[in-house]
Amino acid sequence: MSIFVLMNYKKQIAETPLMKQYLEIKATYPDAILLFRVGDFYETFGDDALIASKVLGIVLTRKATGSGTYTELAGVPHHAIDTYLPKLIRAGYKVAVCDQLEDPKLTKKIVKRGVTELVTPGVAYNDTLLQQKENNFLAAAVFNKDKGGIAFLDISTGTFKIAQGSLDYIEILLSSFSPKEVLVQKGYQDGFRKRFGNIAYISTMDEWAFVYESTYEKLRTQFHLESLKGFGIEHLPLGISAAGSILFYLELTQHSGLGHLCSISRIDEDNFVWMDRFTFRNLEIFNSFGGPEGTSLISVIDKCSSPMGGRKLREWLSMPLKNIEEIEKRYDVVSCFVSDIQKTERIQSSIGDIGDLERIISKAAAGKIVPREVLQLGRGLKCISSIKEEISKTETLKPIADELNICSELYKIISTQLLPEAASQIGKGDVIASGVSKELDELRNTLHHGKETLLQIQQHEKERTGISSLKISFNSVFGYYLEVRNTHSDKVPPEWVRKQTLVNAERYITPELKQYEEKIFGAEEKILILESSLFLNIVSKIQENISALQKNASIIARLDCLVGFAELAVSNKYCRPHMNNGLDISIIKGRHPVIETMMPTGEQFIENDLYLSNNSQQIIILTGPNMAGKSAFLRQTALIVLLAQIGCFVPAEKAEIGLIDKIFTRVGASDNISRGESTFMVEMLETSTILHNLSERSLVLLDEIGRGTSTFDGMSIAWAIVEYLHEGNGTTINCKAKTLFATHYHELNDLENIFERVHNFHISTKEMDGKIIFLRKLCPGGVSHSFGIHVARLAGMPDTVVKKAEEKLRFLEENEPEKNKKIENNTKILKKSKPVQLSLYQLEDPLLEDIRDELKNIDINTLSPLDAFDTIRALKKKIGL
């Protein structure tokens, strides 16, 4: 709701005190849905109510605002906010939570209200708003011509990263980190969506929030440093502007308690494997083409025991390493656990008991932590201590153990000052252990022995007055009282004060009872104050240890991933790859890590060997029938390389892999109608990105390039792409990128005879009794049959369609035109007598046959003029006129 709309809306309704207060608060947060606390409900009004009723599925009503006017109203119970709030955030809305800031009983005026939390898609602490094994990133982007700076913050974990580079690089980072919200300067939102797509919720800020000088100062203040040189980001002015703008945004959205944001790390383009958004999608790394029911790579390899490990694994998959030394260190740790599976199980069990240390720390920094989360932190520290002891016994793991800080003093405070079964919140039960505060123990004793005291008072008054049915009770109106039946009213002492008359009894209070009541009520209030103070002291101790705790969380997350890799290697029979600085890839008996887990019982995945070399077998032209497994083999190769470069063992008998710096895929095709792009345009855009960013260490996977246009066009494009990959552009050094090119253009098999580093392979099949058996084995040489009609039959195509297709296929094969001879290295595959599109037909064209058959079946003696007109129109349409 814009401010202009708010002003008009304000004029339309009579301003009752409540609505006036609502409109004043709403004007401060015009782009957020305002949850306005009224008694036991959070109410929404006007346009907010219309949105809330639709998104949340709640009843929309109307509220009278005076002078015969109404406003829409929709509300939810205050105790159910954790159920409803996530739905609004996931629907892409900001939500301002407005609470009552004083007790309605203590004021005769309208209750004071204010926004206590502004929740956005990218800024959330609440567990119901977060995915356990995914980061919830808020990004900020700053642009200057063809360069950009970007920063990513997950406030729930304290992860803060910064980068700067080309727009292509910014796009890759956006794909890798998948932020839920992106912050840009006002006026830039449309340009951002046009360049990067509608990838997240877009928030805007004024230009002042992105000014370099102010953002630099904001970061320096946050980290309590004289300069940012220690983080190695001084040379990234655009990145600094982006990172600082995030801190301004948090300030404006009422987020304080940012003590866990104590460092920021630089993302170096040269340190990680380049994978664009098409590659992430095509390789189904995080999401499957099959949707929620499909199987992605991460769902197969994630054996992590903690949410922290799951998030770290996503980060590793997003940014595979190019540092062989670091990769080998990961292999060494995995090997250590593979050789001792019992140790693996013990460590996994301990890590699983730690909980989500990162998010607990963040809540502590923000002052949002509750007693049971502090207890979990204590249990986590105990587990870290046992892990440290366990792994320190092994030479390979000892460096990891040495980095862990068991925070013994903090653990002692938590374990001795909190009750083992503390209440979920302060004020909902006992939290602080006995012996911590003498005053607290005395007050609790007063409360806990209150029943005994009341019984003593009751018994004393019974004996003194002779009223045998006398009893002590309590209500919220006048507290504790003595109840006397009317039959004993003559025995009531004169000092008792009557407070209430019932049909059959009278209720009284006494000075002794009133004194006891004040003592009880005073004890409850004092206990709440004392427990709150003591708990805040514990939280303060946690805040003092944030840096050490965050380091522990990072180490445990890394260890969790590597232990999970070991379990994966043992259970799925993965081997340790050999990474080197060479330019060859050699995989013996490789398997697809996802497909092999989905094989039916009793069926085994067919293993395949692969060899690619920049200097010999650089490009493989892969042919074979539909459904034979060409696309799966392409993906398999990329996934094996990807796993190897995150430090994971791979599904193969042996693998020697020269370091890869970029993985490109062009697999499958889909329209992007929302951006005005056809299937073929998407295909060409993705391929163009590949060809403009190649290097000698790139791995390129191309599947069916050119199929989105006519046969002759597609074949020509495919030929030209292969030649470019082999020969370069003629003006620069040829990068010789290793390439797998799957195609149904069997004419491309001729490239093997023209280019020395192009080799033909096919996925083998066997034809038996008119049926095709897919052997799924990679063999040398090309083939010239796709068995498309056989696949159509397997898909359940009607028999009439299949038979007609077979008939047409036989006709075409019998009348296939002769191919002209190829000339030198010309990219033209076929040279026709006329410069027209490739025609598969001679004079006996099947279309002409259909027209001839249709004309034969027309009885001109019975054909009416109108029928003749319809027939001619149908024939014209058939031939494209």
Buried (B, 14 or more C-beta within 10 A) or exposed (E): BEEEEBEEBBEEBEBBEBBEBBBEBBEBBBEBBBBBBBEEBBBBBBBBBBBBBEBBEBEEEEBEBEEEEEBBBBBBEBEEBEEBBBBBBEBBBBBBBBBBEEEEEEEEEEBEBEBEBBBBBBBBBBBEBBEEBBBBBBBBBBBEEEBBBBBBBBBBBBBBBBBBBEBBBBBBBBBBBBBBBBBBBEEBBEEBBEBBBEBBBBBBBEEEBBBBEBBBEBBBEBBEEEEBEEBEBEEBBBBBBBBBBBBBBBEEBBBEBBBBBBBBEBBEEEEBBBBBBBBBBBBBBBBBEEEEEEBBBBBBBBBBBBBBBBBBBBBBBBBBBBBEEEBEBBBBBBBBBBEEEEBBEBBBEBBBBBBBBBBBBBBBBBEBBBBBBBBBBBBBBBBBBBBBEBBBEBEBBEEBBEEBBBBEEBBEBBBEBBBEEBBEEBEEEBBBBEEBBEEBBEBBEBBEEBEEEBEEBBEEBBEEBEBEEBBBEEEEEBBBBBBBBEEBEEEBEEEBBEBBEEEEBBBBBBEEBBEBBEBBEEBEEBBEEBBBEBBEEBBEBBBBBBBBBBBBBBBBBBBBBBBBBBBBBBEBEBBBBBBEEBBBBBBBBBBBBBBBBEEEEEEEBBBBBBBBBBEEBBBBBBBBBBBBBBBBBBBBBBBBBBBBBBBBBBBBBBBBBBBBBBBBBBBBBEBEEEEEBBBBBBBBBBBEBBBEBBEBBBBBBBBBBBBBBEBBBBBBBBBBBBBBBBEBEEEEEBBBBBBBBBBBBBBBBBBBEBBEBBBBBBBBBEEEEEEBEBBBBBEEEBBEBBBBBBBBBEEEEEEEEBEEBBEEEEBEEEBEEEEEEBEEEEBBBBEEEEEEEBEEBEEEBBEEEEBEEEEEEEEEEEEEEEEEEEBEEEBEEEEEE
